[in-house]
Amino acid sequence: GSVERGWAQRESSPERRGRHRAAMAAPPAMAKMGSKPTTEQVRDFLIEGVKMMESDATRELLKTVAKQPGKRLIELQRSTWDTLGIDQDIGCKALDEIAPPTEPEEGESLFDLKQKFVWTAMRTYLRSLEDRKPAVLEEKAPMSRETIIEFFDSCNARLDLPETCEGLLTHFANTPEREKRGQAIAEMQRDQLEILGFERKHGCALLEKIPQDFASDQELQTRMQGWFQKAQQTYLMLEQTMIARRMSEELEKNPEMKKAKEVVDNMTPLERGTLIERNAKKVQVLMGLPHEAKEKHMKNLSQEDRNELLQAQLIAFSVMKQQASQMHMHHQHGGQCGASHGGPVAPPPQQEMM
């Protein structure tokens, strides 16, 4: 009909034919810019992204960035989608949707690759800050808002790394005095201040004044609260993980603990709740004691009291194990194409830092 003839006439013009040939010559992937990436494209993005971040060329490039190397790193990550012919936002949304596999897979799963990508991004970001550390530290000048945000982001990123968590766990296990365990996190934060160019004591004094110096800056106040909570949650997760490991070891070698577990396994939820409520304070005190002091305390109890306290410990251990697992999963989940990003409650490490 006339519509078909009109289309044919439009397409037959020289300009149209030229544009048509140009479109046909473009890479096929470019025609898919608005479509969701395939599993293989996501896999390629993650593998190529890790290679790019680990390369010497990227390290040298980030050294030349005037400020905020993390933002430049995000741009480099996102640009990998362009080479695959995928819209950057659509590609990053696909990363957010990657979930842990429900069944065993051959080779590295997408979730494993995504986790490797996230950790590599964090390490690359932190290394870029270390590469820029000034030779002389600032001891008098104020800290810019930009640097304060960089400090919060870099502290949070460092706490997310598995090697950081393992190092802190070793420190916790070798530090009987519970109140001293958080000092390792505080020292890590002080080190980060110096990486950003501020002498640690001067930097701590400036951080203390943020609520006054930036009283009307709601975003900065929120970021500071997030930094505070991140360190506190990490502290709790590590302490619960350490206690869980010790409890697992004790279950293996302590006959009384095994017997207590059999009793707990046969309790109703109401019986467990009543038991832990009755012994919550005792369990809290016991878990805060050094190993030798805890053993001595248990030996001094009557058999009946010891059995009940062992049972209460197991119930508390079960709750803590679940909480530690949830916190660990929260640590594991990173989704965006970006670089950054119970037991008794201890004083937050920031209180020690400032």
ChimeraX attribute file (.defattr): number of C-alpha atoms within 10 A of each C-alpha:
attribute: neighborCount
match mode: 1-to-1
recipient: residues
	/A:1	5
	/A:2	7
	/A:3	8
	/A:4	9
	/A:5	10
	/A:6	11
	/A:7	10
	/A:8	11
	/A:9	11
	/A:10	13
	/A:11	15
	/A:12	12
	/A:13	10
	/A:14	10
	/A:15	10
	/A:16	13
	/A:17	13
	/A:18	13
	/A:19	12
	/A:20	12
	/A:21	10
	/A:22	10
	/A:23	13
	/A:24	11
	/A:25	9
	/A:26	10
	/A:27	11
	/A:28	11
	/A:29	13
	/A:30	15
	/A:31	13
	/A:32	14
	/A:33	18
	/A:34	14
	/A:35	13
	/A:36	16
	/A:37	23
	/A:38	12
	/A:39	12
	/A:40	10
	/A:41	16
	/A:42	23
	/A:43	19
	/A:44	16
	/A:45	26
	/A:46	23
	/A:47	15
	/A:48	15
	/A:49	23
	/A:50	21
	/A:51	14
	/A:52	17
	/A:53	21
	/A:54	15
	/A:55	12
	/A:56	11
	/A:57	10
	/A:58	16
	/A:59	18
	/A:60	12
	/A:61	13
	/A:62	23
	/A:63	16
	/A:64	10
	/A:65	15
	/A:66	8
	/A:67	15
	/A:68	16
	/A:69	22
	/A:70	24
	/A:71	15
	/A:72	17
	/A:73	25
	/A:74	17
	/A:75	14
	/A:76	17
	/A:77	25
	/A:78	22
	/A:79	16
	/A:80	19
	/A:81	24
	/A:82	16
	/A:83	11
	/A:84	20
	/A:85	20
	/A:86	26
	/A:87	19
	/A:88	20
	/A:89	15
	/A:90	15
	/A:91	27
	/A:92	20
	/A:93	15
	/A:94	17
	/A:95	22
	/A:96	14
	/A:97	10
	/A:98	18
	/A:99	14
	/A:100	11
	/A:101	11
	/A:102	6
	/A:103	6
	/A:104	8
	/A:105	9
	/A:106	6
	/A:107	7
	/A:108	11
	/A:109	16
	/A:110	20
	/A:111	17
	/A:112	15
	/A:113	18
	/A:114	26
	/A:115	17
	/A:116	15
	/A:117	26
	/A:118	28
	/A:119	23
	/A:120	19
	/A:121	26
	/A:122	24
	/A:123	20
	/A:124	23
	/A:125	28
	/A:126	22
	/A:127	16
	/A:128	22
	/A:129	22
	/A:130	16
	/A:131	13
	/A:132	18
	/A:133	17
	/A:134	13
	/A:135	8
	/A:136	10
	/A:137	16
	/A:138	17
	/A:139	13
	/A:140	11
	/A:141	10
	/A:142	13
	/A:143	17
	/A:144	9
	/A:145	13
	/A:146	11
	/A:147	16
	/A:148	20
	/A:149	17
	/A:150	21
	/A:151	20
	/A:152	22
	/A:153	21
	/A:154	26
	/A:155	24
	/A:156	22
	/A:157	22
	/A:158	22
	/A:159	20
	/A:160	24
	/A:161	17
	/A:162	13
	/A:163	11
	/A:164	14
	/A:165	17
	/A:166	12
	/A:167	11
	/A:168	21
	/A:169	19
	/A:170	12
	/A:171	16
	/A:172	22
	/A:173	17
	/A:174	10
	/A:175	13
	/A:176	16
	/A:177	11
	/A:178	15
	/A:179	13
	/A:180	13
	/A:181	21
	/A:182	26
	/A:183	18
	/A:184	16
	/A:185	23
	/A:186	19
	/A:187	16
	/A:188	15
	/A:189	25
	/A:190	21
	/A:191	16
	/A:192	25
	/A:193	26
	/A:194	20
	/A:195	22
	/A:196	22
	/A:197	22
	/A:198	26
	/A:199	19
	/A:200	21
	/A:201	15
	/A:202	18
	/A:203	24
	/A:204	17
	/A:205	13
	/A:206	18
	/A:207	18
	/A:208	14
	/A:209	12
	/A:210	17
	/A:211	14
	/A:212	9
	/A:213	11
	/A:214	13
	/A:215	11
	/A:216	10
	/A:217	13
	/A:218	11
	/A:219	11
	/A:220	19
	/A:221	15
	/A:222	11
	/A:223	15
	/A:224	20
	/A:225	12
	/A:226	15
	/A:227	20
	/A:228	17
	/A:229	16
	/A:230	20
	/A:231	21
	/A:232	20
	/A:233	17
	/A:234	22
	/A:235	26
	/A:236	23
	/A:237	25
	/A:238	22
	/A:239	25
	/A:240	24
	/A:241	20
	/A:242	18
	/A:243	20
	/A:244	20
	/A:245	15
	/A:246	14
	/A:247	17
	/A:248	13
	/A:249	11
	/A:250	14
	/A:251	17
	/A:252	11
	/A:253	10
	/A:254	11
	/A:255	11
	/A:256	15
	/A:257	20
	/A:258	17
	/A:259	14
	/A:260	20
	/A:261	19
	/A:262	11
	/A:263	13
	/A:264	20
	/A:265	13
	/A:266	10
	/A:267	13
	/A:268	10
	/A:269	11
	/A:270	8
	/A:271	12
	/A:272	18
	/A:273	13
	/A:274	13
	/A:275	18
	/A:276	20
	/A:277	11
	/A:278	14
	/A:279	16
	/A:280	17
	/A:281	11
	/A:282	13
	/A:283	20
	/A:284	16
	/A:285	11
	/A:286	18
	/A:287	15
	/A:288	17
	/A:289	15
	/A:290	14
	/A:291	12
	/A:292	9
	/A:293	12
	/A:294	14
	/A:295	12
	/A:296	10
	/A:297	12
	/A:298	16
	/A:299	10
	/A:300	10
	/A:301	12
	/A:302	10
	/A:303	12
	/A:304	9
	/A:305	12
	/A:306	18
	/A:307	18
	/A:308	19
	/A:309	23
	/A:310	21
	/A:311	26
	/A:312	26
	/A:313	24
	/A:314	24
	/A:315	19
	/A:316	21
	/A:317	22
	/A:318	15
	/A:319	15
	/A:320	21
	/A:321	20
	/A:322	15
	/A:323	18
	/A:324	23
	/A:325	15
	/A:326	13
	/A:327	17
	/A:328	16
	/A:329	11
	/A:330	11
	/A:331	18
	/A:332	16
	/A:333	18
	/A:334	21
	/A:335	19
	/A:336	18
	/A:337	24
	/A:338	22
	/A:339	26
	/A:340	25
	/A:341	20
	/A:342	16
	/A:343	19
	/A:344	14
	/A:345	12
	/A:346	14
	/A:347	12
	/A:348	20
	/A:349	23
	/A:350	21
	/A:351	12
	/A:352	14
	/A:353	20
	/A:354	15
